[in-house]
Amino acid sequence: MKEGPDIAQIGALIGDPARANMLTALMGGRALTATELAGAGGITLQTASAHLAKLEAGGLLAQRKQGRHRYFALADDNVGKLLESIMGFAASRGHLRHRPGPKEPALRKARICYDHLAGDYGVRMLDSLIAAGAISALDDGLSLTKAGEVHLGSIGIDVGGLRSTRRPLCRSCLDWSERRAHLAGSLGKALLTNFFDKGWARRIEDSRSVLFTSDGERRFLALFPLDA
């Protein structure tokens, strides 16, 4: 008997096409019903229920109940990071399921990766924070500097409150479209929420794409100028 983590089990859970489609649908950070996930997977509700049970037992999904309704979401941000990394690897090897369509440019520009900003703008944001000395990057690890804490506090990010949670403050997440890292962790989530709360951007319905207003885009680019 071989010892160590069973990656074959996780690979088998993710590798089924219907389950992969359902997991991808949950990368937008929203909890979905079994019916909605059946549609995403292109399968019947009965088949979807069986798949969802396997994903939940494997630790990839968590179930939430609200009244008579049941919703499913990714178990935590580690699952989102895993899926984004697999997407990046697949894209780098040319394993694409379809040719780019009208939605592709919007997804590549700015999208939600579980609960933080990804795409070109997500990578730009992290690069700008590193260039400004707000975030220190050592190997694959990221850490917020004192100057960064002051800077982010000035735009409304409660870093002290974020530190009080058990979730990592800064995490590097491989971006599948840019093939480089964007910012995850509680700080990545707080920044995206901040953009939404200020009205700089909004989610596009039934999509992972994030649409910035003209004023929001101007403010975002000024706040994250890459070469600060």
VENVEN-V26415 format. One line per field, one symbol per residue. phi: phi as a letter, one per 40 degrees, with the letter a starting at -180 (. if undefined). A space follows every 10 residues. Layout:
BEGIN
phi=???
END
This chain:
BEGIN
phi=.cbhdccccc ccccccdccc ccccccccgc cbcccccccc cgbccccccc ccccccccgc bbbbbbgccb bbacdacccc cccccccccc cccgcbcacd bdccdcccca acbgabcbgd cccdccdccc ccgcbcbbfc cbaccccccc ccccbgcccd cccccccdcb bcbcccccgb cbcbgccccc ccccccccgc aaccdfaccb bccccccccc cccbcgbd
END
